[in-house]
Amino acid sequence: MPLDDGYSFNAGIFKVQIKGNGCTINCTLSESAILDFLKENPDSTQNEIAAAIGKSLRSVKSEITALKRKGMLEREGARKNGRWIVKNI
């Protein structure tokens, strides 16, 4: 059932559809939480992301890899001094 704020959820599969800029992208609830966190905190480390969203470091690493593969997230700069760029969706 679509919600008014542009998000819709399927409880059976735990997927969220994010609508924006004329397209719809499917991602998991955890991926959505990572994107939301990184929009506000682009300089965060993966450890900080994991602590903020309540997931394990391994889960965050896997989901960041998936987000990069989907073209929704990229890393700019060095490992220690870089920042995350959330792509417009």
PDB file with SEQRES, HELIX, SHEET and CRYST1 records, atoms N, CA, C and O in Angstrom:
SEQRES   1 A   89  MET PRO LEU ASP ASP GLY TYR SER PHE ASN ALA GLY ILE          
SEQRES   2 A   89  PHE LYS VAL GLN ILE LYS GLY ASN GLY CYS THR ILE ASN          
SEQRES   3 A   89  CYS THR LEU SER GLU SER ALA ILE LEU ASP PHE LEU LYS          
SEQRES   4 A   89  GLU ASN PRO ASP SER THR GLN ASN GLU ILE ALA ALA ALA          
SEQRES   5 A   89  ILE GLY LYS SER LEU ARG SER VAL LYS SER GLU ILE THR          
SEQRES   6 A   89  ALA LEU LYS ARG LYS GLY MET LEU GLU ARG GLU GLY ALA          
SEQRES   7 A   89  ARG LYS ASN GLY ARG TRP ILE VAL LYS ASN ILE                  
HELIX    1 AA1 LEU A   29  GLU A   40  1                                  12    
HELIX    2 AA2 GLN A   46  ILE A   53  1                                   8    
HELIX    3 AA3 LEU A   57  ARG A   69  1                                  13    
SHEET    1 AA1 3 TYR A   7  ASN A  10  0                                        
SHEET    2 AA1 3 LYS A  15  GLY A  20 -1                                        
SHEET    3 AA1 3 CYS A  23  THR A  28 -1                                        
SHEET    1 AA2 2 LEU A  73  GLU A  76  0                                        
SHEET    2 AA2 2 ARG A  83  VAL A  86 -1                                        
CRYST1    1.000    1.000    1.000  90.00  90.00  90.00 P 1           1          
ATOM      1  N   MET A   1       0.846  -1.171   0.000  1.00  0.00           N  
ATOM      2  CA  MET A   1       0.000   0.000   0.000  1.00  0.00           C  
ATOM      3  C   MET A   1       0.893   1.235   0.000  1.00  0.00           C  
ATOM      4  O   MET A   1       1.669   1.415   0.938  1.00  0.00           O  
ATOM      5  N   PRO A   2       0.813   2.092  -1.012  1.00  0.00           N  
ATOM      6  CA  PRO A   2       1.644   3.290  -1.065  1.00  0.00           C  
ATOM      7  C   PRO A   2       1.303   4.266   0.055  1.00  0.00           C  
ATOM      8  O   PRO A   2       0.144   4.403   0.449  1.00  0.00           O  
ATOM      9  N   LEU A   3       2.315   4.928   0.552  1.00  0.00           N  
ATOM     10  CA  LEU A   3       2.135   5.957   1.562  1.00  0.00           C  
ATOM     11  C   LEU A   3       2.267   7.322   0.904  1.00  0.00           C  
ATOM     12  O   LEU A   3       2.832   7.431  -0.184  1.00  0.00           O  
ATOM     13  N   ASP A   4       1.760   8.351   1.541  1.00  0.00           N  
ATOM     14  CA  ASP A   4       1.752   9.684   0.959  1.00  0.00           C  
ATOM     15  C   ASP A   4       3.127  10.323   0.861  1.00  0.00           C  
ATOM     16  O   ASP A   4       3.306  11.235   0.054  1.00  0.00           O  
ATOM     17  N   ASP A   5       4.102   9.888   1.644  1.00  0.00           N  
ATOM     18  CA  ASP A   5       5.403  10.556   1.674  1.00  0.00           C  
ATOM     19  C   ASP A   5       6.378  10.049   0.612  1.00  0.00           C  
ATOM     20  O   ASP A   5       7.557  10.398   0.666  1.00  0.00           O  
ATOM     21  N   GLY A   6       5.937   9.249  -0.343  1.00  0.00           N  
ATOM     22  CA  GLY A   6       6.812   8.788  -1.413  1.00  0.00           C  
ATOM     23  C   GLY A   6       7.454   7.447  -1.141  1.00  0.00           C  
ATOM     24  O   GLY A   6       8.214   6.956  -1.975  1.00  0.00           O  
ATOM     25  N   TYR A   7       7.178   6.841  -0.010  1.00  0.00           N  
ATOM     26  CA  TYR A   7       7.727   5.529   0.318  1.00  0.00           C  
ATOM     27  C   TYR A   7       6.596   4.517   0.318  1.00  0.00           C  
ATOM     28  O   TYR A   7       5.466   4.845   0.680  1.00  0.00           O  
ATOM     29  N   SER A   8       6.896   3.278  -0.089  1.00  0.00           N  
ATOM     30  CA  SER A   8       5.929   2.204   0.068  1.00  0.00           C  
ATOM     31  C   SER A   8       6.674   0.966   0.543  1.00  0.00           C  
ATOM     32  O   SER A   8       7.845   0.768   0.221  1.00  0.00           O  
ATOM     33  N   PHE A   9       5.986   0.145   1.302  1.00  0.00           N  
ATOM     34  CA  PHE A   9       6.628  -1.007   1.916  1.00  0.00           C  
ATOM     35  C   PHE A   9       5.887  -2.287   1.574  1.00  0.00           C  
ATOM     36  O   PHE A   9       4.660  -2.292   1.479  1.00  0.00           O  
ATOM     37  N   ASN A  10       6.628  -3.376   1.388  1.00  0.00           N  
ATOM     38  CA  ASN A  10       6.069  -4.701   1.209  1.00  0.00           C  
ATOM     39  C   ASN A  10       6.550  -5.514   2.394  1.00  0.00           C  
ATOM     40  O   ASN A  10       7.720  -5.894   2.446  1.00  0.00           O  
ATOM     41  N   ALA A  11       5.671  -5.790   3.350  1.00  0.00           N  
ATOM     42  CA  ALA A  11       6.065  -6.440   4.592  1.00  0.00           C  
ATOM     43  C   ALA A  11       6.573  -7.859   4.370  1.00  0.00           C  
ATOM     44  O   ALA A  11       7.380  -8.346   5.161  1.00  0.00           O  
ATOM     45  N   GLY A  12       6.126  -8.530   3.320  1.00  0.00           N  
ATOM     46  CA  GLY A  12       6.549  -9.895   3.070  1.00  0.00           C  
ATOM     47  C   GLY A  12       7.992  -9.996   2.607  1.00  0.00           C  
ATOM     48  O   GLY A  12       8.668 -10.973   2.928  1.00  0.00           O  
ATOM     49  N   ILE A  13       8.478  -9.020   1.865  1.00  0.00           N  
ATOM     50  CA  ILE A  13       9.820  -9.081   1.293  1.00  0.00           C  
ATOM     51  C   ILE A  13      10.756  -8.088   1.979  1.00  0.00           C  
ATOM     52  O   ILE A  13      11.972  -8.173   1.808  1.00  0.00           O  
ATOM     53  N   PHE A  14      10.220  -7.165   2.738  1.00  0.00           N  
ATOM     54  CA  PHE A  14      10.990  -6.117   3.394  1.00  0.00           C  
ATOM     55  C   PHE A  14      11.772  -5.286   2.386  1.00  0.00           C  
ATOM     56  O   PHE A  14      12.974  -5.064   2.537  1.00  0.00           O  
ATOM     57  N   LYS A  15      11.071  -4.836   1.366  1.00  0.00           N  
ATOM     58  CA  LYS A  15      11.636  -3.936   0.363  1.00  0.00           C  
ATOM     59  C   LYS A  15      10.943  -2.596   0.494  1.00  0.00           C  
ATOM     60  O   LYS A  15       9.780  -2.526   0.891  1.00  0.00           O  
ATOM     61  N   VAL A  16      11.641  -1.554   0.167  1.00  0.00           N  
ATOM     62  CA  VAL A  16      11.054  -0.222   0.153  1.00  0.00           C  
ATOM     63  C   VAL A  16      11.271   0.369  -1.232  1.00  0.00           C  
ATOM     64  O   VAL A  16      12.336   0.198  -1.826  1.00  0.00           O  
ATOM     65  N   GLN A  17      10.273   1.055  -1.736  1.00  0.00           N  
ATOM     66  CA  GLN A  17      10.403   1.733  -3.018  1.00  0.00           C  
ATOM     67  C   GLN A  17      10.573   3.218  -2.734  1.00  0.00           C  
ATOM     68  O   GLN A  17       9.730   3.837  -2.085  1.00  0.00           O  
ATOM     69  N   ILE A  18      11.660   3.776  -3.222  1.00  0.00           N  
ATOM     70  CA  ILE A  18      11.917   5.193  -3.051  1.00  0.00           C  
ATOM     71  C   ILE A  18      11.618   5.868  -4.370  1.00  0.00           C  
ATOM     72  O   ILE A  18      12.192   5.513  -5.400  1.00  0.00           O  
ATOM     73  N   LYS A  19      10.727   6.835  -4.345  1.00  0.00           N  
ATOM     74  CA  LYS A  19      10.338   7.522  -5.571  1.00  0.00           C  
ATOM     75  C   LYS A  19      10.930   8.922  -5.564  1.00  0.00           C  
ATOM     76  O   LYS A  19      10.811   9.657  -4.584  1.00  0.00           O  
ATOM     77  N   GLY A  20      11.559   9.275  -6.657  1.00  0.00           N  
ATOM     78  CA  GLY A  20      12.110  10.613  -6.769  1.00  0.00           C  
ATOM     79  C   GLY A  20      12.686  10.829  -8.149  1.00  0.00           C  
ATOM     80  O   GLY A  20      13.139   9.884  -8.794  1.00  0.00           O  
ATOM     81  N   ASN A  21      12.671  12.056  -8.601  1.00  0.00           N  
ATOM     82  CA  ASN A  21      13.211  12.422  -9.909  1.00  0.00           C  
ATOM     83  C   ASN A  21      12.665  11.551 -11.035  1.00  0.00           C  
ATOM     84  O   ASN A  21      13.385  11.252 -11.988  1.00  0.00           O  
ATOM     85  N   GLY A  22      11.405  11.140 -10.939  1.00  0.00           N  
ATOM     86  CA  GLY A  22      10.781  10.410 -12.024  1.00  0.00           C  
ATOM     87  C   GLY A  22      11.112   8.935 -12.094  1.00  0.00           C  
ATOM     88  O   GLY A  22      10.730   8.279 -13.062  1.00  0.00           O  
ATOM     89  N   CYS A  23      11.810   8.383 -11.107  1.00  0.00           N  
ATOM     90  CA  CYS A  23      12.126   6.954 -11.156  1.00  0.00           C  
ATOM     91  C   CYS A  23      11.834   6.305  -9.811  1.00  0.00           C  
ATOM     92  O   CYS A  23      11.719   6.985  -8.791  1.00  0.00           O  
ATOM     93  N   THR A  24      11.718   5.006  -9.822  1.00  0.00           N  
ATOM     94  CA  THR A  24      11.493   4.229  -8.609  1.00  0.00           C  
ATOM     95  C   THR A  24      12.611   3.217  -8.481  1.00  0.00           C  
ATOM     96  O   THR A  24      12.906   2.490  -9.430  1.00  0.00           O  
ATOM     97  N   ILE A  25      13.234   3.163  -7.320  1.00  0.00           N  
ATOM     98  CA  ILE A  25      14.341   2.238  -7.083  1.00  0.00           C  
ATOM     99  C   ILE A  25      13.981   1.345  -5.901  1.00  0.00           C  
ATOM    100  O   ILE A  25      13.559   1.838  -4.855  1.00  0.00           O  
ATOM    101  N   ASN A  26      14.147   0.037  -6.061  1.00  0.00           N  
ATOM    102  CA  ASN A  26      13.892  -0.894  -4.970  1.00  0.00           C  
ATOM    103  C   ASN A  26      15.162  -1.089  -4.161  1.00  0.00           C  
ATOM    104  O   ASN A  26      16.235  -1.336  -4.711  1.00  0.00           O  
ATOM    105  N   CYS A  27      15.024  -0.976  -2.857  1.00  0.00           N  
ATOM    106  CA  CYS A  27      16.141  -1.286  -1.975  1.00  0.00           C  
ATOM    107  C   CYS A  27      15.585  -1.815  -0.663  1.00  0.00           C  
ATOM    108  O   CYS A  27      14.403  -1.643  -0.364  1.00  0.00           O  
ATOM    109  N   THR A  28      16.437  -2.454   0.111  1.00  0.00           N  
ATOM    110  CA  THR A  28      15.997  -3.000   1.385  1.00  0.00           C  
ATOM    111  C   THR A  28      15.833  -1.875   2.396  1.00  0.00           C  
ATOM    112  O   THR A  28      16.294  -0.756   2.172  1.00  0.00           O  
ATOM    113  N   LEU A  29      15.181  -2.177   3.498  1.00  0.00           N  
ATOM    114  CA  LEU A  29      15.018  -1.189   4.560  1.00  0.00           C  
ATOM    115  C   LEU A  29      16.373  -0.775   5.127  1.00  0.00           C  
ATOM    116  O   LEU A  29      16.572   0.396   5.452  1.00  0.00           O  
ATOM    117  N   SER A  30      17.299  -1.710   5.250  1.00  0.00           N  
ATOM    118  CA  SER A  30      18.636  -1.388   5.745  1.00  0.00           C  
ATOM    119  C   SER A  30      19.382  -0.478   4.785  1.00  0.00           C  
ATOM    120  O   SER A  30      20.054   0.460   5.212  1.00  0.00           O  
ATOM    121  N   GLU A  31      19.267  -0.751   3.483  1.00  0.00           N  
ATOM    122  CA  GLU A  31      19.901   0.112   2.487  1.00  0.00           C  
ATOM    123  C   GLU A  31      19.315   1.514   2.552  1.00  0.00           C  
ATOM    124  O   GLU A  31      20.041   2.502   2.441  1.00  0.00           O  
ATOM    125  N   SER A  32      18.004   1.599   2.730  1.00  0.00           N  
ATOM    126  CA  SER A  32      17.347   2.892   2.850  1.00  0.00           C  
ATOM    127  C   SER A  32      17.851   3.648   4.086  1.00  0.00           C  
ATOM    128  O   SER A  32      18.070   4.859   4.033  1.00  0.00           O  
ATOM    129  N   ALA A  33      18.033   2.925   5.197  1.00  0.00           N  
ATOM    130  CA  ALA A  33      18.544   3.546   6.420  1.00  0.00           C  
ATOM    131  C   ALA A  33      19.969   4.061   6.215  1.00  0.00           C  
ATOM    132  O   ALA A  33      20.320   5.135   6.703  1.00  0.00           O  
ATOM    133  N   ILE A  34      20.781   3.299   5.500  1.00  0.00           N  
ATOM    134  CA  ILE A  34      22.158   3.722   5.209  1.00  0.00           C  
ATOM    135  C   ILE A  34      22.146   4.990   4.367  1.00  0.00           C  
ATOM    136  O   ILE A  34      22.873   5.937   4.663  1.00  0.00           O  
ATOM    137  N   LEU A  35      21.332   5.015   3.328  1.00  0.00           N  
ATOM    138  CA  LEU A  35      21.260   6.198   2.467  1.00  0.00           C  
ATOM    139  C   LEU A  35      20.796   7.421   3.241  1.00  0.00           C  
ATOM    140  O   LEU A  35      21.358   8.506   3.090  1.00  0.00           O  
ATOM    141  N   ASP A  36      19.780   7.252   4.063  1.00  0.00           N  
ATOM    142  CA  ASP A  36      19.279   8.370   4.863  1.00  0.00           C  
ATOM    143  C   ASP A  36      20.356   8.894   5.805  1.00  0.00           C  
ATOM    144  O   ASP A  36      20.532  10.105   5.943  1.00  0.00           O  
ATOM    145  N   PHE A  37      21.077   7.975   6.454  1.00  0.00           N  
ATOM    146  CA  PHE A  37      22.139   8.381   7.384  1.00  0.00           C  
ATOM    147  C   PHE A  37      23.257   9.109   6.646  1.00  0.00           C  
ATOM    148  O   PHE A  37      23.756  10.128   7.122  1.00  0.00           O  
ATOM    149  N   LEU A  38      23.651   8.590   5.489  1.00  0.00           N  
ATOM    150  CA  LEU A  38      24.768   9.180   4.749  1.00  0.00           C  
ATOM    151  C   LEU A  38      24.421  10.518   4.107  1.00  0.00           C  
ATOM    152  O   LEU A  38      25.314  11.328   3.859  1.00  0.00           O  
ATOM    153  N   LYS A  39      23.159  10.765   3.837  1.00  0.00           N  
ATOM    154  CA  LYS A  39      22.757  12.082   3.335  1.00  0.00           C  
ATOM    155  C   LYS A  39      23.067  13.155   4.379  1.00  0.00           C  
ATOM    156  O   LYS A  39      23.469  14.267   4.037  1.00  0.00           O  
ATOM    157  N   GLU A  40      22.878  12.811   5.646  1.00  0.00           N  
ATOM    158  CA  GLU A  40      23.115  13.760   6.739  1.00  0.00           C  
ATOM    159  C   GLU A  40      24.559  13.727   7.241  1.00  0.00           C  
ATOM    160  O   GLU A  40      25.044  14.715   7.792  1.00  0.00           O  
ATOM    161  N   ASN A  41      25.252  12.591   7.053  1.00  0.00           N  
ATOM    162  CA  ASN A  41      26.594  12.395   7.601  1.00  0.00           C  
ATOM    163  C   ASN A  41      27.530  11.794   6.551  1.00  0.00           C  
ATOM    164  O   ASN A  41      27.949  10.646   6.701  1.00  0.00           O  
ATOM    165  N   PRO A  42      27.867  12.529   5.503  1.00  0.00           N  
ATOM    166  CA  PRO A  42      28.651  11.949   4.408  1.00  0.00           C  
ATOM    167  C   PRO A  42      30.089  11.588   4.775  1.00  0.00           C  
ATOM    168  O   PRO A  42      30.727  10.828   4.047  1.00  0.00           O  
ATOM    169  N   ASP A  43      30.609  12.104   5.866  1.00  0.00           N  
ATOM    170  CA  ASP A  43      31.987  11.810   6.273  1.00  0.00           C  
ATOM    171  C   ASP A  43      32.089  10.595   7.196  1.00  0.00           C  
ATOM    172  O   ASP A  43      33.172  10.303   7.706  1.00  0.00           O  
ATOM    173  N   SER A  44      31.003   9.895   7.417  1.00  0.00           N  
ATOM    174  CA  SER A  44      30.965   8.786   8.371  1.00  0.00           C  
ATOM    175  C   SER A  44      31.755   7.569   7.902  1.00  0.00           C  
ATOM    176  O   SER A  44      31.908   7.320   6.706  1.00  0.00           O  
ATOM    177  N   THR A  45      32.250   6.822   8.883  1.00  0.00           N  
ATOM    178  CA  THR A  45      32.900   5.546   8.601  1.00  0.00           C  
ATOM    179  C   THR A  45      31.849   4.438   8.603  1.00  0.00           C  
ATOM    180  O   THR A  45      30.721   4.635   9.055  1.00  0.00           O  
ATOM    181  N   GLN A  46      32.235   3.284   8.097  1.00  0.00           N  
ATOM    182  CA  GLN A  46      31.307   2.150   8.115  1.00  0.00           C  
ATOM    183  C   GLN A  46      30.975   1.732   9.536  1.00  0.00           C  
ATOM    184  O   GLN A  46      29.852   1.305   9.805  1.00  0.00           O  
ATOM    185  N   ASN A  47      31.929   1.845  10.450  1.00  0.00           N  
ATOM    186  CA  ASN A  47      31.651   1.539  11.865  1.00  0.00           C  
ATOM    187  C   ASN A  47      30.601   2.485  12.433  1.00  0.00           C  
ATOM    188  O   ASN A  47      29.714   2.054  13.170  1.00  0.00           O  
ATOM    189  N   GLU A  48      30.692   3.764  12.100  1.00  0.00           N  
ATOM    190  CA  GLU A  48      29.711   4.744  12.577  1.00  0.00           C  
ATOM    191  C   GLU A  48      28.333   4.477  11.981  1.00  0.00           C  
ATOM    192  O   GLU A  48      27.317   4.626  12.659  1.00  0.00           O  
ATOM    193  N   ILE A  49      28.305   4.085  10.718  1.00  0.00           N  
ATOM    194  CA  ILE A  49      27.034   3.753  10.072  1.00  0.00           C  
ATOM    195  C   ILE A  49      26.386   2.564  10.782  1.00  0.00           C  
ATOM    196  O   ILE A  49      25.197   2.591  11.102  1.00  0.00           O  
ATOM    197  N   ALA A  50      27.178   1.529  11.021  1.00  0.00           N  
ATOM    198  CA  ALA A  50      26.665   0.321  11.680  1.00  0.00           C  
ATOM    199  C   ALA A  50      26.090   0.647  13.054  1.00  0.00           C  
ATOM    200  O   ALA A  50      25.014   0.165  13.407  1.00  0.00           O  
ATOM    201  N   ALA A  51      26.798   1.459  13.829  1.00  0.00           N  
ATOM    202  CA  ALA A  51      26.326   1.828  15.164  1.00  0.00           C  
ATOM    203  C   ALA A  51      25.046   2.653  15.086  1.00  0.00           C  
ATOM    204  O   ALA A  51      24.140   2.479  15.901  1.00  0.00           O  
ATOM    205  N   ALA A  52      24.975   3.549  14.107  1.00  0.00           N  
ATOM    206  CA  ALA A  52      23.824   4.442  13.999  1.00  0.00           C  
ATOM    207  C   ALA A  52      22.547   3.720  13.589  1.00  0.00           C  
ATOM    208  O   ALA A  52      21.462   4.067  14.055  1.00  0.00           O  
ATOM    209  N   ILE A  53      22.668   2.718  12.722  1.00  0.00           N  
ATOM    210  CA  ILE A  53      21.458   2.037  12.237  1.00  0.00           C  
ATOM    211  C   ILE A  53      21.206   0.705  12.940  1.00  0.00           C  
ATOM    212  O   ILE A  53      20.207   0.036  12.676  1.00  0.00           O  
ATOM    213  N   GLY A  54      22.114   0.326  13.835  1.00  0.00           N  
ATOM    214  CA  GLY A  54      21.898  -0.901  14.611  1.00  0.00           C  
ATOM    215  C   GLY A  54      22.141  -2.188  13.849  1.00  0.00           C  
ATOM    216  O   GLY A  54      21.497  -3.201  14.122  1.00  0.00           O  
ATOM    217  N   LYS A  55      23.058  -2.163  12.901  1.00  0.00           N  
ATOM    218  CA  LYS A  55      23.414  -3.359  12.130  1.00  0.00           C  
ATOM    219  C   LYS A  55      24.874  -3.714  12.379  1.00  0.00           C  
ATOM    220  O   LYS A  55      25.642  -2.894  12.882  1.00  0.00           O  
ATOM    221  N   SER A  56      25.251  -4.931  12.028  1.00  0.00           N  
ATOM    222  CA  SER A  56      26.644  -5.343  12.165  1.00  0.00           C  
ATOM    223  C   SER A  56      27.491  -4.678  11.084  1.00  0.00           C  
ATOM    224  O   SER A  56      26.981  -4.271  10.041  1.00  0.00           O  
ATOM    225  N   LEU A  57      28.781  -4.577  11.348  1.00  0.00           N  
ATOM    226  CA  LEU A  57      29.697  -4.003  10.377  1.00  0.00           C  
ATOM    227  C   LEU A  57      29.665  -4.808   9.085  1.00  0.00           C  
ATOM    228  O   LEU A  57      29.679  -4.234   7.996  1.00  0.00           O  
ATOM    229  N   ARG A  58      29.623  -6.114   9.196  1.00  0.00           N  
ATOM    230  CA  ARG A  58      29.590  -6.976   8.009  1.00  0.00           C  
ATOM    231  C   ARG A  58      28.349  -6.704   7.157  1.00  0.00           C  
ATOM    232  O   ARG A  58      28.435  -6.662   5.930  1.00  0.00           O  
ATOM    233  N   SER A  59      27.195  -6.521   7.808  1.00  0.00           N  
ATOM    234  CA  SER A  59      25.961  -6.210   7.077  1.00  0.00           C  
ATOM    235  C   SER A  59      26.077  -4.879   6.352  1.00  0.00           C  
ATOM    236  O   SER A  59      25.663  -4.754   5.200  1.00  0.00           O  
ATOM    237  N   VAL A  60      26.641  -3.885   7.028  1.00  0.00           N  
ATOM    238  CA  VAL A  60      26.801  -2.565   6.416  1.00  0.00           C  
ATOM    239  C   VAL A  60      27.724  -2.652   5.209  1.00  0.00           C  
ATOM    240  O   VAL A  60      27.438  -2.055   4.171  1.00  0.00           O  
ATOM    241  N   LYS A  61      28.831  -3.387   5.327  1.00  0.00           N  
ATOM    242  CA  LYS A  61      29.749  -3.539   4.200  1.00  0.00           C  
ATOM    243  C   LYS A  61      29.051  -4.185   3.008  1.00  0.00           C  
ATOM    244  O   LYS A  61      29.218  -3.739   1.873  1.00  0.00           O  
ATOM    245  N   SER A  62      28.277  -5.225   3.258  1.00  0.00           N  
ATOM    246  CA  SER A  62      27.552  -5.915   2.176  1.00  0.00           C  
ATOM    247  C   SER A  62      26.538  -4.995   1.516  1.00  0.00           C  
ATOM    248  O   SER A  62      26.411  -4.976   0.292  1.00  0.00           O  
ATOM    249  N   GLU A  63      25.822  -4.238   2.323  1.00  0.00           N  
ATOM    250  CA  GLU A  63      24.786  -3.376   1.771  1.00  0.00           C  
ATOM    251  C   GLU A  63      25.377  -2.175   1.045  1.00  0.00           C  
ATOM    252  O   GLU A  63      24.804  -1.710   0.059  1.00  0.00           O  
ATOM    253  N   ILE A  64      26.504  -1.669   1.509  1.00  0.00           N  
ATOM    254  CA  ILE A  64      27.182  -0.586   0.795  1.00  0.00           C  
ATOM    255  C   ILE A  64      27.657  -1.088  -0.572  1.00  0.00           C  
ATOM    256  O   ILE A  64      27.557  -0.374  -1.570  1.00  0.00           O  
ATOM    257  N   THR A  65      28.173  -2.314  -0.611  1.00  0.00           N  
ATOM    258  CA  THR A  65      28.576  -2.904  -1.892  1.00  0.00           C  
ATOM    259  C   THR A  65      27.384  -2.986  -2.834  1.00  0.00           C  
ATOM    260  O   THR A  65      27.508  -2.670  -4.017  1.00  0.00           O  
ATOM    261  N   ALA A  66      26.236  -3.405  -2.326  1.00  0.00           N  
ATOM    262  CA  ALA A  66      25.026  -3.497  -3.156  1.00  0.00           C  
ATOM    263  C   ALA A  66      24.583  -2.118  -3.631  1.00  0.00           C  
ATOM    264  O   ALA A  66      24.175  -1.966  -4.782  1.00  0.00           O  
ATOM    265  N   LEU A  67      24.656  -1.120  -2.767  1.00  0.00           N  
ATOM    266  CA  LEU A  67      24.264   0.241  -3.147  1.00  0.00           C  
ATOM    267  C   LEU A  67      25.204   0.811  -4.206  1.00  0.00           C  
ATOM    268  O   LEU A  67      24.765   1.519  -5.112  1.00  0.00           O  
ATOM    269  N   LYS A  68      26.494   0.503  -4.091  1.00  0.00           N  
ATOM    270  CA  LYS A  68      27.445   0.941  -5.116  1.00  0.00           C  
ATOM    271  C   LYS A  68      27.127   0.275  -6.448  1.00  0.00           C  
ATOM    272  O   LYS A  68      27.159   0.923  -7.495  1.00  0.00           O  
ATOM    273  N   ARG A  69      26.821  -1.019  -6.408  1.00  0.00           N  
ATOM    274  CA  ARG A  69      26.506  -1.773  -7.629  1.00  0.00           C  
ATOM    275  C   ARG A  69      25.242  -1.226  -8.298  1.00  0.00           C  
ATOM    276  O   ARG A  69      25.147  -1.213  -9.525  1.00  0.00           O  
ATOM    277  N   LYS A  70      24.276  -0.778  -7.500  1.00  0.00           N  
ATOM    278  CA  LYS A  70      23.039  -0.210  -8.033  1.00  0.00           C  
ATOM    279  C   LYS A  70      23.223   1.227  -8.515  1.00  0.00           C  
ATOM    280  O   LYS A  70      22.319   1.804  -9.120  1.00  0.00           O  
ATOM    281  N   GLY A  71      24.391   1.801  -8.246  1.00  0.00           N  
ATOM    282  CA  GLY A  71      24.657   3.173  -8.674  1.00  0.00           C  
ATOM    283  C   GLY A  71      24.042   4.228  -7.781  1.00  0.00           C  
ATOM    284  O   GLY A  71      23.909   5.383  -8.187  1.00  0.00           O  
ATOM    285  N   MET A  72      23.666   3.853  -6.574  1.00  0.00           N  
ATOM    286  CA  MET A  72      23.018   4.778  -5.651  1.00  0.00           C  
ATOM    287  C   MET A  72      24.000   5.449  -4.696  1.00  0.00           C  
ATOM    288  O   MET A  72      23.656   6.430  -4.037  1.00  0.00           O  
ATOM    289  N   LEU A  73      25.227   4.919  -4.621  1.00  0.00           N  
ATOM    290  CA  LEU A  73      26.194   5.411  -3.645  1.00  0.00           C  
ATOM    291  C   LEU A  73      27.588   5.286  -4.229  1.00  0.00           C  
ATOM    292  O   LEU A  73      27.897   4.325  -4.934  1.00  0.00           O  
ATOM    293  N   GLU A  74      28.424   6.267  -3.929  1.00  0.00           N  
ATOM    294  CA  GLU A  74      29.827   6.145  -4.310  1.00  0.00           C  
ATOM    295  C   GLU A  74      30.689   6.813  -3.253  1.00  0.00           C  
ATOM    296  O   GLU A  74      30.220   7.634  -2.465  1.00  0.00           O  
ATOM    297  N   ARG A  75      31.939   6.445  -3.256  1.00  0.00           N  
ATOM    298  CA  ARG A  75      32.910   6.976  -2.308  1.00  0.00           C  
ATOM    299  C   ARG A  75      33.845   7.906  -3.058  1.00  0.00           C  
ATOM    300  O   ARG A  75      34.366   7.548  -4.114  1.00  0.00           O  
ATOM    301  N   GLU A  76      34.060   9.094  -2.521  1.00  0.00           N  
ATOM    302  CA  GLU A  76      34.945  10.079  -3.127  1.00  0.00           C  
ATOM    303  C   GLU A  76      36.103  10.341  -2.168  1.00  0.00           C  
ATOM    304  O   GLU A  76      35.892  10.569  -0.977  1.00  0.00           O  
ATOM    305  N   GLY A  77      37.313  10.308  -2.690  1.00  0.00           N  
ATOM    306  CA  GLY A  77      38.473  10.598  -1.866  1.00  0.00           C  
ATOM    307  C   GLY A  77      39.104   9.345  -1.283  1.00  0.00           C  
ATOM    308  O   GLY A  77      38.771   8.220  -1.656  1.00  0.00           O  
ATOM    309  N   ALA A  78      40.026   9.577  -0.355  1.00  0.00           N  
ATOM    310  CA  ALA A  78      40.790   8.492   0.248  1.00  0.00           C  
ATOM    311  C   ALA A  78      39.960   7.709   1.264  1.00  0.00           C  
ATOM    312  O   ALA A  78      38.880   8.135   1.671  1.00  0.00           O  
ATOM    313  N   ARG A  79      40.488   6.567   1.657  1.00  0.00           N  
ATOM    314  CA  ARG A  79      39.786   5.714   2.612  1.00  0.00           C  
ATOM    315  C   ARG A  79      39.539   6.429   3.934  1.00  0.00           C  
ATOM    316  O   ARG A  79      38.454   6.326   4.507  1.00  0.00           O  
ATOM    317  N   LYS A  80      40.540   7.151   4.417  1.00  0.00           N  
ATOM    318  CA  LYS A  80      40.410   7.797   5.727  1.00  0.00           C  
ATOM    319  C   LYS A  80      39.791   9.186   5.644  1.00  0.00           C  
ATOM    320  O   LYS A  80      39.078   9.600   6.558  1.00  0.00           O  
ATOM    321  N   ASN A  81      40.052   9.897   4.576  1.00  0.00           N  
ATOM    322  CA  ASN A  81      39.592  11.276   4.481  1.00  0.00           C  
ATOM    323  C   ASN A  81      38.495  11.479   3.453  1.00  0.00           C  
ATOM    324  O   ASN A  81      38.158  12.617   3.126  1.00  0.00           O  
ATOM    325  N   GLY A  82      37.939  10.403   2.942  1.00  0.00           N  
ATOM    326  CA  GLY A  82      36.916  10.518   1.892  1.00  0.00           C  
ATOM    327  C   GLY A  82      35.545  10.796   2.453  1.00  0.00           C  
ATOM    328  O   GLY A  82      35.348  10.947   3.659  1.00  0.00           O  
ATOM    329  N   ARG A  83      34.597  10.857   1.525  1.00  0.00           N  
ATOM    330  CA  ARG A  83      33.205  11.077   1.914  1.00  0.00           C  
ATOM    331  C   ARG A  83      32.299  10.288   0.990  1.00  0.00           C  
ATOM    332  O   ARG A  83      32.676   9.954  -0.133  1.00  0.00           O  
ATOM    333  N   TRP A  84      31.110   9.996   1.470  1.00  0.00           N  
ATOM    334  CA  TRP A  84      30.117   9.252   0.709  1.00  0.00           C  
ATOM    335  C   TRP A  84      29.266  10.217  -0.094  1.00  0.00           C  
ATOM    336  O   TRP A  84      28.915  11.295   0.388  1.00  0.00           O  
ATOM    337  N   ILE A  85      28.940   9.836  -1.300  1.00  0.00           N  
ATOM    338  CA  ILE A  85      28.067  10.629  -2.152  1.00  0.00           C  
ATOM    339  C   ILE A  85      26.839   9.787  -2.469  1.00  0.00           C  
ATOM    340  O   ILE A  85      26.929   8.754  -3.133  1.00  0.00           O  
ATOM    341  N   VAL A  86      25.684  10.250  -1.980  1.00  0.00           N  
ATOM    342  CA  VAL A  86      24.425   9.586  -2.275  1.00  0.00           C  
ATOM    343  C   VAL A  86      23.909  10.179  -3.568  1.00  0.00           C  
ATOM    344  O   VAL A  86      23.675  11.384  -3.661  1.00  0.00           O  
ATOM    345  N   LYS A  87      23.732   9.328  -4.568  1.00  0.00           N  
ATOM    346  CA  LYS A  87      23.289   9.769  -5.887  1.00  0.00           C  
ATOM    347  C   LYS A  87      21.820  10.180  -5.827  1.00  0.00           C  
ATOM    348  O   LYS A  87      21.038   9.612  -5.064  1.00  0.00           O  
ATOM    349  N   ASN A  88      21.459  11.160  -6.629  1.00  0.00           N  
ATOM    350  CA  ASN A  88      20.054  11.554  -6.733  1.00  0.00           C  
ATOM    351  C   ASN A  88      19.277  10.412  -7.340  1.00  0.00           C  
ATOM    352  O   ASN A  88      19.647   9.857  -8.375  1.00  0.00           O  
ATOM    353  N   ILE A  89      18.192  10.075  -6.671  1.00  0.00           N  
ATOM    354  CA  ILE A  89      17.377   8.961  -7.136  1.00  0.00           C  
ATOM    355  C   ILE A  89      16.003   9.454  -7.536  1.00  0.00           C  
ATOM    356  O   ILE A  89      15.162   8.661  -7.959  1.00  0.00           O  
TER     357      ILE A  89                                                      
END                                                                             
